[in-house]
C-alpha cells in the first residue's frame, strides 16, 4: 500500500517579489501565503471555515493550513463512467506474432446526481499561460499544498488544487464508486467543466500515478506533467473483491488511526516537525468525514493504481517457439519534470532515475536535505523548480547526465 501523504508545516515565509509567469522566472528567497476567500460563496462556520469541513478543523493551529482551508469550496461535477472493452487484433508474419490492443469506450452513468467536489480555485482565471492543477497523494487532500500553493499564486500562475475522488472533502453521501476509472473520469469532468484548456498537471507520490493515468487517457487535457516523489512503480494491491468486507474495513480503521498517521508523518520528512501533532491532525482531517471508510475500501478492493505499462513504450516477450511484440500507444508523451527529495525515505531515488530514463521527454531535479514531499518540506525550492520548468521554451534531456541530476542546496 502506498504511504500516506500527510501535511507538515514550514513556518510562513516572507515573500520577496516573484516575477509573474512569463519566459523568465525570478527566484525568491522567501514567501508568505496570501489570505483570501474562494471564488464562490459558501456557508461558513463560526471560525470562517466552510461548513462541510469536519469540526476538528477548528483545532488546527497552523496558519497556512487555516488560510487554505478557508478557501476550500465544493463545485458540482456531473461525471460519466466509461467502461473499457478490449479488442485484440492478432497479425502473423512468418515467425512473428504482433498483438495490438485497442479499446472502445462504453458510456454509462457514473452517479445519479452531480458530486459536490472539493477544490481550491484561483482568485482570478487567466487567458494567457496554462493553468497549473495540483493533485495530492494517497489518502490526502488539497491541504497538502498549503505552503506551495500561495507561492505559485503569488508568482502569477492560475493555480488549482483539486481533491481526487474518494479523498479530500468532496460530498460522497451517495457513495459513488471510487476505483481508478471513476477517479479518472470524475477528474476529467471537473477539467471539462471548469478548467477547459490544456493544463500543467502536478502529481506528488501516488498523485503521479493519477497524473500518468489521466494524461495517457486524455492527452489533449494536459500540456506538461510534474511528478514529485513519484510513486508509479508499485503494482497496487491485488483485486480483493472476494475478501470479506470486515477485513477491508479493519485495515481502513488502522489506516485512520493516530499511531499509523504519526508513523507516516515521521517517514515523510527528513526532520521531525516541531508541531508534529498538529500536522498529523491536518493530514487525517478528511478521514473524519462519514463516507471516508466506504470510499477507501472501494478503492482498495478494486486493485489501486498500476501505471507501469503506461510508462513503458514497448513490452517484449519471447519463448522457445515465438517472439511476441506487444505495442501499446498509451505511453506518456508530454514534457515532464521529475522532482525528488534527496533524503526520500519512502520512494528510492533509483526509481527517480528509472523514471527519467523511461520517459521520452523528462528532466530530473533533486532537492537537498529533503524527504518525500518537497512541496511541503521545502516549498520555496519546489515552487522555484516548477516556475523554472514552466518557463523553459524546450525540454532537452541531454542538458544533464542521467546519473547527475541538478541539485538545489
Backbone torsions as a table, in degrees:
resi	resn	phi	psi	omega
1	UNK	NA	132.6	179.2
2	UNK	-62.2	149.9	-178.2
3	UNK	-69.8	158.2	177.7
4	UNK	-70.8	148.1	172.0
5	UNK	-110.6	95.4	175.2
6	UNK	-92.8	170.3	-178.2
7	UNK	-98.2	143.5	172.5
8	UNK	-113.5	-179.5	-178.8
9	UNK	-128.1	134.5	168.3
10	UNK	-118.5	135.4	-176.6
11	UNK	-53.2	147.0	178.9
12	UNK	-54.9	133.6	-170.6
13	UNK	-107.3	133.8	176.8
14	UNK	-65.9	140.1	-172.5
15	UNK	-109.1	122.3	167.3
16	UNK	-82.3	169.2	-174.6
17	UNK	-70.1	122.2	173.5
18	UNK	-96.1	140.4	175.8
19	UNK	-66.9	146.2	175.5
20	UNK	-65.6	159.4	-174.3
21	UNK	-67.6	102.6	174.8
22	UNK	-138.8	-154.7	-178.6
23	UNK	-74.7	-22.9	177.4
24	UNK	-112.7	142.2	-178.7
25	UNK	-124.9	125.2	176.3
26	UNK	-97.4	124.1	179.2
27	UNK	-77.3	143.0	178.6
28	UNK	-107.4	163.1	178.8
29	UNK	-95.7	-12.9	-177.1
30	UNK	-156.9	170.1	-178.6
31	UNK	-155.5	152.3	172.3
32	UNK	-137.5	143.1	-175.7
33	UNK	-80.6	129.0	176.5
34	UNK	-70.8	149.6	178.6
35	UNK	-100.9	131.1	179.3
36	UNK	-170.7	163.3	-179.7
37	UNK	-95.5	167.8	178.7
38	UNK	-71.2	173.6	-173.4
39	UNK	-76.0	-18.6	-178.2
40	UNK	-123.2	156.6	178.9
41	UNK	-72.6	148.5	177.2
42	UNK	-156.7	155.1	179.4
43	UNK	-67.6	138.0	-179.0
44	UNK	-123.7	155.8	176.7
45	UNK	-84.1	-178.5	-178.4
46	UNK	-62.8	-26.8	179.5
47	UNK	-86.9	3.4	-179.8
48	UNK	88.3	3.2	178.0
49	UNK	-85.0	153.4	172.8
50	UNK	-56.4	140.5	-173.5
51	UNK	-67.7	-18.8	-178.3
52	UNK	-82.2	-8.8	177.7
53	UNK	-74.6	146.9	176.5
54	UNK	-57.1	148.7	-177.9
55	UNK	-59.1	-23.6	-179.6
56	UNK	-63.0	-14.4	178.7
57	UNK	-62.5	-25.5	-179.7
58	UNK	-67.0	-18.8	-178.5
59	UNK	-91.1	-3.9	179.9
60	UNK	-70.7	137.8	-179.5
61	UNK	-111.5	-12.5	-178.7
62	UNK	-70.6	117.7	-174.6
63	UNK	-61.5	-42.9	-179.6
64	UNK	-64.7	-39.0	178.2
65	UNK	-66.4	-39.5	179.0
66	UNK	-62.3	-45.8	-178.7
67	UNK	-63.2	-43.1	-178.9
68	UNK	-72.0	-37.0	179.2
69	UNK	-60.3	-36.0	-179.9
70	UNK	-69.2	-16.4	179.4
71	UNK	-96.6	-5.5	179.4
72	UNK	-67.4	136.1	176.6
73	UNK	-138.5	165.7	175.4
74	UNK	-112.3	134.1	177.8
75	UNK	-125.2	146.9	-177.9
76	UNK	-74.2	134.0	175.9
77	UNK	-129.6	114.9	176.8
78	UNK	-95.8	99.6	-174.0
79	UNK	-95.1	161.0	173.6
80	UNK	-123.9	155.1	-179.9
81	UNK	-107.8	130.8	177.6
82	UNK	-112.3	120.3	-178.9
83	UNK	-97.6	121.4	-179.2
84	UNK	-75.5	134.7	173.3
85	UNK	-118.1	112.1	-174.2
86	UNK	-84.6	136.2	179.1
87	UNK	-121.8	122.3	-178.7
88	UNK	-99.9	130.5	176.7
89	UNK	-118.5	118.2	-177.4
90	UNK	-106.8	126.6	176.8
91	UNK	-120.6	135.1	179.9
92	UNK	-111.0	140.4	177.9
93	UNK	-148.5	101.0	-176.1
94	UNK	57.6	-119.1	-177.5
95	UNK	-94.3	3.6	-177.4
96	UNK	-96.9	140.6	170.5
97	UNK	-123.0	120.6	-179.6
98	UNK	-110.1	122.4	-177.7
99	UNK	-111.5	113.4	-179.5
100	UNK	-107.7	128.4	179.2
101	UNK	-101.6	132.6	170.4
102	UNK	-132.3	164.9	178.6
103	UNK	-146.3	148.8	177.2
104	UNK	-102.5	159.8	178.2
105	UNK	-113.6	128.2	177.6
106	UNK	-112.1	112.9	-174.0
107	UNK	-82.9	131.4	175.0
108	UNK	-134.1	175.0	-179.9
109	UNK	-74.9	131.9	178.4
110	UNK	-88.3	-41.7	-178.8
111	UNK	-150.0	143.2	-178.2
112	UNK	-65.2	-25.9	178.9
113	UNK	-138.7	166.7	-179.9
114	UNK	-62.7	143.5	177.3
115	UNK	-93.6	124.9	175.5
116	UNK	-74.8	104.7	-167.9
117	UNK	-106.1	131.8	-173.6
118	UNK	-85.7	143.3	-179.7
119	UNK	-164.9	170.7	168.1
120	UNK	-117.9	117.3	-177.8
121	UNK	-94.3	152.8	177.1
122	UNK	-65.1	149.9	178.5
123	UNK	-64.8	-28.8	179.6
124	UNK	-147.2	126.5	175.8
125	UNK	-83.8	143.1	-175.5
126	UNK	-108.8	162.8	176.2
127	UNK	-99.5	-25.7	-179.8
128	UNK	-106.5	145.9	-179.2
129	UNK	83.4	143.9	179.4
130	UNK	-75.8	138.6	173.8
131	UNK	-65.4	149.7	177.8
132	UNK	-108.0	121.4	-176.3
133	UNK	-113.2	122.2	-173.0
134	UNK	-102.4	114.8	171.4
135	UNK	-88.8	179.4	177.2
136	UNK	-128.8	-179.6	-178.1
137	UNK	-89.8	-170.6	-178.4
138	UNK	-59.3	129.4	175.1
139	UNK	51.8	50.2	-179.4
140	UNK	-131.4	-160.3	-177.5
141	UNK	-156.4	179.2	179.4
142	UNK	-61.8	-20.0	179.8
143	UNK	-64.7	-14.9	174.8
144	UNK	-60.3	-22.5	-175.2
145	UNK	-100.0	17.9	-170.4
146	UNK	-65.6	-21.3	179.2
147	UNK	-96.8	-38.1	-176.2
148	UNK	-85.2	-32.1	-179.2
149	UNK	-55.6	-49.1	179.1
150	UNK	-60.5	-33.4	179.5
151	UNK	-66.4	-43.6	179.0
152	UNK	-66.2	-40.0	179.2
153	UNK	-67.1	-41.6	178.9
154	UNK	-65.6	-28.3	178.6
155	UNK	-77.1	-3.1	175.8
156	UNK	99.4	7.0	179.7
157	UNK	-80.6	150.8	168.8
158	UNK	-86.4	96.7	-172.1
159	UNK	-106.5	132.5	174.5
160	UNK	-118.3	140.9	169.9
161	UNK	-118.9	126.1	-170.4
162	UNK	-125.2	133.2	173.9
163	UNK	-81.9	128.4	176.9
164	UNK	-70.6	139.9	-178.5
165	UNK	-52.9	128.9	179.8
166	UNK	101.3	-19.8	175.8
167	UNK	-123.5	177.7	-179.8
168	UNK	72.9	-148.5	-167.0
169	UNK	-120.8	22.5	176.9
170	UNK	-68.4	158.6	178.3
171	UNK	-87.5	107.7	-178.6
172	UNK	-114.7	35.5	-179.4
173	UNK	-57.8	-32.8	-179.0
174	UNK	-79.7	-2.0	179.4
175	UNK	54.2	58.5	176.2
176	UNK	-68.5	159.0	176.2
177	UNK	-62.8	144.6	-176.7
178	UNK	-126.6	28.4	177.2
179	UNK	-74.4	179.4	-175.5
180	UNK	-59.1	-47.8	-178.9
181	UNK	-61.6	-39.1	179.8
182	UNK	-67.9	-40.9	177.0
183	UNK	-60.6	-44.2	-179.2
184	UNK	-62.0	-49.0	-175.4
185	UNK	-70.9	-33.9	175.2
186	UNK	-62.5	-44.8	179.6
187	UNK	-66.3	-36.4	177.7
188	UNK	-62.8	-43.8	179.3
189	UNK	-66.5	-34.6	174.2
190	UNK	-61.3	-48.8	179.5
191	UNK	-59.8	-45.6	-177.6
192	UNK	-63.7	-32.9	-176.3
193	UNK	-84.4	-33.7	-169.5
194	UNK	-121.7	-34.2	-175.8
195	UNK	-93.7	-52.3	164.3
196	UNK	69.5	8.9	176.1
197	UNK	-152.1	162.5	-176.6
198	UNK	-54.2	139.3	-173.1
199	UNK	-125.5	158.0	168.4
200	UNK	-88.2	114.8	-173.6
201	UNK	-101.9	123.4	-175.6
202	UNK	-111.5	123.5	-178.5
203	UNK	-128.7	113.9	174.7
204	UNK	-92.2	143.3	177.0
205	UNK	51.9	-123.8	179.2
206	UNK	-65.1	-21.5	175.1
207	UNK	-60.1	-24.3	174.8
208	UNK	-66.4	-38.7	175.9
209	UNK	-65.3	-39.5	176.1
210	UNK	-60.3	-43.3	-178.9
211	UNK	-66.3	-41.5	179.0
212	UNK	-64.6	-48.1	179.5
213	UNK	-57.7	-41.4	-178.8
214	UNK	-69.8	-45.5	-175.6
215	UNK	-67.3	-31.3	178.2
216	UNK	-70.2	-37.5	-178.8
217	UNK	-83.9	-28.7	-180.0
218	UNK	-133.2	66.3	-176.9
219	UNK	-62.4	-26.8	-179.2
220	UNK	-69.0	-17.6	-178.3
221	UNK	-88.1	-7.5	-173.3
222	UNK	-122.7	135.2	175.6
223	UNK	-101.8	-40.2	178.5
224	UNK	-145.6	161.5	178.4
225	UNK	-125.7	141.7	174.9
226	UNK	-129.2	124.4	-180.0
227	UNK	-113.5	133.7	-179.8
228	UNK	-123.3	116.7	-177.7
229	UNK	51.6	49.2	-166.8
230	UNK	-63.5	127.3	172.9
231	UNK	-103.9	86.7	-172.5
232	UNK	-126.2	-2.9	-178.4
233	UNK	-107.2	5.8	172.7
234	UNK	-82.9	140.1	-179.7
235	UNK	-85.9	0.4	179.0
236	UNK	74.0	167.1	177.9
237	UNK	-66.7	149.9	177.2
238	UNK	-68.4	165.3	178.0
239	UNK	-59.7	118.4	-177.4
240	UNK	-115.2	26.6	-177.0
241	UNK	-64.1	-23.3	179.8
242	UNK	-90.5	-4.1	179.4
243	UNK	-73.1	140.8	176.9
244	UNK	-55.9	136.7	-175.5
245	UNK	-59.3	-35.5	-176.1
246	UNK	-65.3	-27.5	176.6
247	UNK	-68.3	-44.2	179.1
248	UNK	-62.6	-43.1	-179.2
249	UNK	-69.7	-30.7	175.3
250	UNK	-64.8	-40.6	177.4
251	UNK	-64.3	-39.1	179.2
252	UNK	-68.0	-36.2	176.8
253	UNK	-59.3	-43.0	177.9
254	UNK	-66.1	-38.1	-179.4
255	UNK	-59.0	-34.5	-179.0
256	UNK	-85.7	-11.8	-172.7
257	UNK	-65.2	148.5	179.9
258	UNK	-61.1	-41.3	179.2
259	UNK	-57.7	-43.8	-180.0
260	UNK	-68.1	-37.0	178.3
261	UNK	-66.5	-38.5	175.3
262	UNK	-60.2	-45.1	-178.9
263	UNK	-64.0	-44.4	-179.6
264	UNK	-61.5	-41.6	179.3
265	UNK	-65.8	-40.3	179.2
266	UNK	-63.3	-40.4	-178.3
267	UNK	-72.9	-25.5	-172.5
268	UNK	-75.0	-19.8	-173.1
269	UNK	-123.8	152.9	178.5
270	UNK	-67.4	-40.6	-179.6
271	UNK	-118.9	142.9	178.2
272	UNK	-70.7	123.1	-178.9
273	UNK	-63.5	152.3	179.9
274	UNK	-69.2	-44.6	-179.8
275	UNK	-90.3	54.9	-170.3
276	UNK	-56.7	-50.1	-175.2
277	UNK	-63.7	-40.0	179.5
278	UNK	-61.6	-41.1	-179.4
279	UNK	-67.3	-37.5	176.5
280	UNK	-63.1	-41.5	179.2
281	UNK	-63.2	-39.3	177.9
282	UNK	-64.4	-43.0	-176.8
283	UNK	-66.6	-25.8	-178.4
284	UNK	-108.5	10.2	-176.2
285	UNK	-58.9	-42.7	-178.5
286	UNK	-67.3	-21.2	-179.9
287	UNK	-68.9	-13.1	-177.8
288	UNK	-85.4	-5.2	175.4
289	UNK	-72.5	146.2	-169.5
290	UNK	-66.9	-20.0	-177.7
291	UNK	-100.1	2.1	-175.0
292	UNK	-59.9	-45.3	-178.7
293	UNK	-59.1	-46.8	-178.4
294	UNK	-62.5	-44.1	-178.3
295	UNK	-65.4	-40.0	-178.7
296	UNK	-70.3	-41.6	177.1
297	UNK	-62.7	-41.9	-179.7
298	UNK	-59.8	-41.3	178.6
299	UNK	-67.2	-45.2	-174.2
300	UNK	-67.7	-42.4	-175.3
301	UNK	-71.8	-15.2	-179.2
302	UNK	-94.6	4.3	168.9
303	UNK	108.6	-17.2	178.3
304	UNK	70.5	-165.3	-175.1
305	UNK	-90.1	139.0	171.2
306	UNK	-142.9	97.8	-174.1
307	UNK	-111.7	12.7	-177.3
308	UNK	-56.0	-44.9	-177.5
309	UNK	-75.7	-11.4	174.4
310	UNK	-86.9	-16.8	176.1
311	UNK	-86.0	-47.0	-179.4
312	UNK	-66.7	142.7	-177.4
313	UNK	-86.1	-35.1	-177.7
314	UNK	-141.8	136.7	172.5
315	UNK	-107.7	137.6	-175.1
316	UNK	-132.9	131.3	-179.4
317	UNK	-126.8	149.2	-179.7
318	UNK	-149.8	135.9	170.4
319	UNK	-134.2	-171.0	-172.8
320	UNK	-66.7	-24.7	-174.7
321	UNK	-103.0	-38.9	-172.9
322	UNK	-136.6	159.1	170.1
323	UNK	-116.2	130.8	-177.4
324	UNK	-113.4	129.5	174.8
325	UNK	-114.1	112.1	-179.4
326	UNK	-104.1	107.9	-176.0
327	UNK	-106.3	127.8	-178.8
328	UNK	-124.2	125.8	-180.0
329	UNK	-89.7	52.4	-178.5
330	UNK	-130.3	27.4	-178.7
331	UNK	-80.5	160.4	178.0
332	UNK	-73.9	124.1	-175.6
333	UNK	-113.7	-4.1	-174.2
334	UNK	-85.4	159.8	170.2
335	UNK	-65.9	138.7	-173.6
336	UNK	-132.8	144.2	167.5
337	UNK	-111.8	128.3	176.3
338	UNK	-109.9	114.6	-178.0
339	UNK	-111.7	131.2	-173.3
340	UNK	-137.8	139.9	172.4
341	UNK	-79.9	132.5	-177.7
342	UNK	-58.4	-33.5	-176.7
343	UNK	-110.6	35.8	178.1
344	UNK	-63.2	114.4	-179.3
345	UNK	-93.7	4.6	-177.3
346	UNK	-111.0	-46.8	178.8
347	UNK	-114.1	124.1	-177.5
348	UNK	-63.2	141.5	177.4
349	UNK	-64.5	-21.5	176.6
350	UNK	-60.4	-32.6	178.6
351	UNK	-72.5	-26.6	174.7
352	UNK	-65.7	-45.1	178.2
353	UNK	-64.5	-38.8	178.2
354	UNK	-62.5	-45.8	179.8
355	UNK	-61.9	-41.4	178.8
356	UNK	-60.5	-38.4	-179.6
357	UNK	-73.4	-34.5	-173.1
358	UNK	-85.7	-21.0	176.6
359	UNK	-84.3	137.0	-173.6
360	UNK	-72.0	-22.8	-174.9
361	UNK	-145.4	76.5	-175.0
362	UNK	-136.4	151.4	170.9
363	UNK	-121.5	152.0	-176.4
364	UNK	-118.9	130.1	177.4
365	UNK	-129.2	142.8	-177.1
366	UNK	-123.7	143.6	179.2
367	UNK	-111.6	122.2	-177.6
368	UNK	-72.5	151.5	175.9
369	UNK	50.6	49.1	-176.1
370	UNK	-143.3	145.1	-179.2
371	UNK	-91.0	-141.7	-168.3
372	UNK	-73.0	-29.5	-174.2
373	UNK	-126.8	84.5	-178.7
374	UNK	-57.8	-30.5	-178.4
375	UNK	-69.9	-11.5	174.5
376	UNK	-104.7	-44.6	-175.3
377	UNK	-80.6	-36.4	179.6
378	UNK	-132.6	68.5	-172.6
379	UNK	-63.6	-34.1	-179.7
380	UNK	-64.0	-45.0	179.8
381	UNK	-66.3	-40.1	178.7
382	UNK	-62.1	-45.9	179.5
383	UNK	-64.0	-39.6	179.3
384	UNK	-60.1	-45.2	179.9
385	UNK	-66.0	-39.2	178.0
386	UNK	-61.8	-47.4	-178.2
387	UNK	-64.2	-42.0	179.2
388	UNK	-65.7	-39.0	178.5
389	UNK	-64.1	-42.7	-179.1
390	UNK	-68.6	-24.7	-178.4
391	UNK	-83.6	-9.6	-178.6
392	UNK	-70.1	133.3	175.7
393	UNK	-74.3	-36.2	179.4
394	UNK	-138.1	157.7	176.9
395	UNK	-114.9	119.4	-176.3
396	UNK	-125.3	113.6	-177.0
397	UNK	-67.2	-18.7	-177.7
398	UNK	-78.5	-1.7	-177.9
399	UNK	-79.0	1.0	177.5
400	UNK	-151.8	154.5	174.6
401	UNK	-78.1	138.2	179.9
402	UNK	-56.9	-27.9	-177.0
403	UNK	-94.5	-1.5	-177.4
404	UNK	-131.9	77.3	-179.9
405	UNK	-69.5	155.3	175.6
406	UNK	-62.8	141.8	-175.6
407	UNK	-122.6	134.3	173.5
408	UNK	-102.5	128.9	179.8
409	UNK	-88.6	NA	NA
